Amino acid sequence: MTGDVLLYDDFGAGDLDRSLWNVIVSGPAHNDEQQAYIDSPDTVFVTATAGLDGATGRGCLVLQPRFRPGTTTAEGATFDFVSGRVDTRDRFTVRYGSLAARIQVPGGRGVWPAFWALGPGPWPDTGEIDVMEYVGEADWTGSAVHGPGYSGESGLVNQLHHPAGSAPTDWHVFSADWGPDEIVFRVDGAVSYRVTRPMVEFHGPWAFDNEMHLLLNVAVGGTYPFKINGIRTPYYGVDEATVEAVRAGEVRMLVDWVRVTSLTDPVPRAGAEAGA
């Protein structure tokens, strides 16, 4: 069961609340991703809900990849895509709670939107909770946890295969009820994955007793999409149709709202009534 609201943003102020959200500019590239993150109204902006079918908040955060061949970062790396990433580092952190967001992910094989949380120390020592990841497959979204001994390709990962009539690209509420002994992932209130402390400690130390901050981003290509779709050209993990859709401005992630609430004890178990 959920308790007090610790954070709620429905993006209704007309602009991104930069007292809460940082807009990330690329540092070193990770996972062989094909995009640079930039701080631009082309890639990170808030729009009114008018015309956005299914949105319920007062506005929507939009994270939109763009085709910008030859973009060079401060580190000297060159990319053909730019995109948006925001986080709450040093602005909002939480230790245990229900992390939830209502999101519409974009289609396109190799586009990689995510809603997640990170601990404050060197990765993966203080943990990563992937509430939602999507790599453009037609029938599933994923969730995962990463920590020391179970990170990257060795992470604890699960796919939710959406039932008939429910596409990943529809609006969904993705949530994770995070407590001291387990993390229960849900999609639209239905349990999709449950990670217990013994499951984690079979592989390495439980890394989820520290504060974490929230992140939202849209990557393009990279190792995770590639290991699912095997696409090498025109870009690593990205097919030509997705490139053309990005070029045409048709690929974007919409975030209706983000909410973090405290949890009463214990964390809701599989089969319990949803609090999301």
C-alpha positions as CSV (number, residue, x, y, z in Angstrom):
1,M,0.0,0.0,0.0
2,T,1.2,3.5,-0.8
3,G,1.4,6.3,1.7
4,D,2.5,10.0,1.5
5,V,3.2,11.6,-1.8
6,L,6.9,12.6,-1.9
7,L,7.0,13.9,-5.5
8,Y,4.4,14.6,-8.1
9,D,5.0,16.4,-11.4
10,D,2.3,16.5,-14.1
11,F,4.3,19.0,-16.1
12,G,1.5,21.5,-15.9
13,A,3.7,24.6,-15.4
14,G,4.3,25.0,-19.1
15,D,8.0,24.5,-18.9
16,L,10.2,21.9,-17.3
17,D,10.7,22.5,-13.6
18,R,14.5,22.9,-13.4
19,S,14.4,23.1,-9.7
20,L,13.5,19.4,-9.8
21,W,14.9,18.1,-13.1
22,N,18.4,18.4,-14.5
23,V,18.7,18.2,-18.3
24,I,21.7,16.1,-19.1
25,V,24.4,16.9,-21.6
26,S,26.4,14.0,-22.8
27,G,29.5,12.9,-21.0
28,P,31.2,9.6,-22.0
29,A,29.0,7.4,-24.2
30,H,27.8,4.1,-22.7
31,N,26.5,0.8,-24.1
32,D,27.5,1.8,-27.7
33,E,24.5,4.1,-27.9
34,Q,24.2,6.1,-31.0
35,Q,23.0,9.4,-29.6
36,A,24.4,12.4,-27.8
37,Y,22.3,14.0,-25.1
38,I,21.8,17.7,-25.5
39,D,20.0,20.5,-23.6
40,S,17.7,21.8,-26.3
41,P,14.0,22.5,-26.8
42,D,14.3,20.2,-29.8
43,T,14.9,17.2,-27.6
44,V,13.5,18.1,-24.1
45,F,10.3,20.1,-23.8
46,V,6.9,20.3,-22.2
47,T,3.7,20.5,-24.2
48,A,0.1,21.0,-23.4
49,T,-2.1,17.9,-23.4
50,A,-4.4,19.2,-26.1
51,G,-4.2,16.9,-29.1
52,L,-2.3,14.2,-27.1
53,D,-4.9,11.4,-27.0
54,G,-4.9,9.6,-23.7
55,A,-2.9,12.2,-21.7
56,T,-4.5,13.0,-18.3
57,G,-2.2,15.5,-16.7
58,R,-2.0,19.2,-17.4
59,G,1.0,18.8,-19.6
60,C,3.4,16.2,-21.0
61,L,7.2,16.0,-20.9
62,V,8.5,15.1,-24.3
63,L,11.8,13.5,-24.9
64,Q,12.5,13.4,-28.6
65,P,15.5,12.0,-30.5
66,R,16.5,13.9,-33.6
67,F,18.7,13.1,-36.6
68,R,21.6,15.5,-36.5
69,P,24.5,14.0,-38.4
70,G,28.0,15.0,-37.3
71,T,27.1,16.2,-33.8
72,T,30.3,16.5,-31.8
73,T,30.3,16.4,-28.0
74,A,32.7,18.2,-25.6
75,E,34.6,14.9,-25.3
76,G,35.2,14.9,-29.0
77,A,32.9,12.0,-29.9
78,T,30.7,12.3,-33.0
79,F,27.1,11.2,-33.3
80,D,24.3,11.3,-35.9
81,F,21.5,11.4,-33.4
82,V,20.8,13.7,-30.4
83,S,18.2,13.0,-27.7
84,G,16.9,14.0,-24.3
85,R,17.7,12.8,-20.8
86,V,16.6,14.3,-17.5
87,D,17.2,13.3,-13.9
88,T,16.7,14.5,-10.3
89,R,20.3,14.0,-9.1
90,D,21.0,16.4,-6.2
91,R,17.4,17.7,-6.4
92,F,15.3,14.8,-5.3
93,T,16.3,11.4,-3.8
94,V,14.3,8.7,-2.1
95,R,15.1,5.6,-0.1
96,Y,12.3,3.0,-0.6
97,G,8.9,3.9,-2.0
98,S,6.6,3.5,-5.0
99,L,8.2,5.0,-8.1
100,A,5.6,5.5,-10.8
101,A,5.1,7.3,-14.2
102,R,2.5,7.3,-16.9
103,I,4.3,7.0,-20.2
104,Q,3.7,6.5,-23.9
105,V,6.8,5.0,-25.5
106,P,7.6,5.5,-29.2
107,G,7.6,2.6,-31.7
108,G,10.7,1.8,-33.8
109,R,13.2,-1.0,-33.6
110,G,16.2,0.2,-31.7
111,V,14.7,3.2,-30.0
112,W,15.4,2.8,-26.2
113,P,13.3,4.8,-23.8
114,A,13.6,4.2,-20.1
115,F,12.3,5.2,-16.6
116,W,14.8,4.3,-13.9
117,A,16.5,5.1,-10.6
118,L,20.2,5.2,-9.7
119,G,22.2,5.3,-6.4
120,P,24.7,8.0,-5.7
121,G,28.0,6.1,-5.9
122,P,30.1,4.4,-8.6
123,W,27.9,2.2,-10.8
124,P,26.8,-0.5,-10.0
125,D,27.8,-0.4,-6.4
126,T,24.8,1.6,-5.2
127,G,22.3,0.0,-7.5
128,E,20.1,0.6,-10.5
129,I,16.3,0.0,-10.7
130,D,15.0,0.0,-14.3
131,V,11.3,0.5,-13.8
132,M,10.7,0.4,-17.5
133,E,12.9,-0.2,-20.6
134,Y,11.7,-0.6,-24.2
135,V,13.8,-1.4,-27.3
136,G,11.1,-1.2,-30.0
137,E,9.9,-4.8,-29.9
138,A,6.2,-5.2,-30.8
139,D,5.0,-7.1,-27.7
140,W,7.1,-6.4,-24.6
141,T,8.5,-3.9,-22.2
142,G,11.2,-4.8,-19.6
143,S,12.3,-4.1,-16.1
144,A,15.5,-5.0,-14.3
145,V,17.9,-4.4,-11.3
146,H,21.6,-4.0,-11.5
147,G,24.2,-4.1,-8.7
148,P,27.7,-5.5,-7.9
149,G,27.8,-9.1,-9.3
150,Y,24.6,-8.7,-11.3
151,S,25.1,-5.7,-13.7
152,G,25.0,-5.2,-17.4
153,E,24.4,-8.4,-19.2
154,S,24.3,-10.2,-15.9
155,G,21.5,-8.1,-14.5
156,L,18.2,-9.5,-13.1
157,V,15.9,-8.8,-16.0
158,N,12.3,-9.6,-16.9
159,Q,10.1,-9.0,-19.9
160,L,6.4,-8.4,-19.7
161,H,4.7,-9.6,-22.9
162,H,1.6,-7.5,-23.3
163,P,-1.7,-9.3,-23.9
164,A,-3.7,-9.0,-27.0
165,G,-5.3,-5.5,-27.3
166,S,-2.5,-3.9,-25.2
167,A,0.5,-2.6,-27.2
168,P,3.7,-1.4,-25.5
169,T,3.2,1.9,-27.4
170,D,-0.1,2.5,-25.6
171,W,-0.2,4.7,-22.5
172,H,0.8,2.7,-19.4
173,V,1.6,3.3,-15.8
174,F,5.0,1.7,-15.0
175,S,5.8,1.4,-11.3
176,A,8.2,-0.2,-8.8
177,D,7.3,-0.7,-5.2
178,W,10.8,-0.7,-3.6
179,G,11.3,-1.9,0.0
180,P,14.2,-3.2,2.1
181,D,13.7,-6.8,1.1
182,E,12.1,-6.8,-2.4
183,I,11.1,-4.7,-5.4
184,V,7.8,-5.4,-7.1
185,F,7.4,-4.1,-10.6
186,R,4.0,-3.4,-12.1
187,V,2.4,-2.3,-15.4
188,D,-1.0,-0.7,-15.0
189,G,-1.1,-2.1,-11.5
190,A,-0.5,-5.8,-12.5
191,V,2.6,-7.4,-11.2
192,S,5.2,-8.0,-13.9
193,Y,8.3,-9.0,-11.9
194,R,9.3,-9.4,-8.3
195,V,12.9,-9.3,-7.2
196,T,13.6,-10.5,-3.6
197,R,16.7,-9.9,-1.5
198,P,17.6,-13.6,-1.6
199,M,17.4,-13.5,-5.5
200,V,19.8,-10.7,-5.5
201,E,22.2,-12.0,-2.9
202,F,22.5,-15.2,-4.8
203,H,24.6,-13.1,-7.2
204,G,26.0,-10.3,-5.1
205,P,25.3,-7.7,-2.4
206,W,21.8,-6.1,-2.2
207,A,22.5,-2.6,-3.4
208,F,19.1,-1.0,-2.7
209,D,19.3,0.4,0.8
210,N,20.6,3.8,-0.2
211,E,19.0,7.0,-1.6
212,M,18.4,7.0,-5.3
213,H,17.4,9.7,-7.9
214,L,15.1,9.3,-10.9
215,L,15.9,9.4,-14.6
216,L,14.0,9.5,-17.8
217,N,15.6,9.3,-21.2
218,V,15.4,8.1,-24.8
219,A,18.5,6.4,-26.2
220,V,19.0,5.3,-29.8
221,G,20.5,2.0,-30.5
222,G,23.2,0.4,-28.4
223,T,24.0,-3.0,-26.9
224,Y,20.6,-3.8,-25.4
225,P,18.6,-3.2,-28.6
226,F,21.3,-5.0,-30.6
227,K,21.3,-8.1,-28.5
228,I,17.5,-8.4,-29.1
229,N,17.3,-7.4,-32.8
230,G,20.8,-8.2,-34.1
231,I,20.7,-5.1,-36.4
232,R,24.1,-3.8,-37.4
233,T,23.2,-1.3,-40.2
234,P,22.4,1.5,-40.8
235,Y,23.3,1.9,-37.1
236,Y,24.1,-0.5,-34.3
237,G,20.8,-1.8,-33.1
238,V,18.6,0.5,-35.2
239,D,16.8,-0.3,-38.5
240,E,16.3,2.0,-41.4
241,A,12.6,2.5,-40.7
242,T,13.4,3.9,-37.3
243,V,16.1,6.2,-38.7
244,E,13.5,7.5,-41.2
245,A,10.9,8.0,-38.4
246,V,13.4,9.9,-36.3
247,R,14.3,12.0,-39.3
248,A,10.7,12.8,-39.8
249,G,10.1,13.8,-36.2
250,E,7.8,10.9,-35.5
251,V,9.6,9.3,-32.6
252,R,9.1,10.7,-29.0
253,M,8.4,9.5,-25.5
254,L,5.6,11.3,-23.7
255,V,5.5,11.4,-19.9
256,D,2.1,12.3,-18.5
257,W,3.2,12.4,-14.9
258,V,5.8,11.1,-12.4
259,R,4.9,10.2,-8.8
260,V,6.8,8.9,-5.9
261,T,5.0,7.9,-2.7
262,S,6.1,6.3,0.5
263,L,5.1,2.7,1.2
264,T,3.5,1.3,4.2
265,D,5.1,-2.0,5.5
266,P,5.2,-4.5,3.9
267,V,5.8,-4.0,0.2
268,P,2.6,-5.2,-1.7
269,R,3.0,-8.8,-2.7
270,A,2.2,-10.4,-6.1
271,G,-1.5,-10.6,-6.4
272,A,-2.2,-7.8,-3.9
273,E,-4.3,-4.8,-4.9
274,A,-2.2,-2.3,-6.9
275,G,-1.3,1.1,-5.4
276,A,-0.1,2.6,-8.7
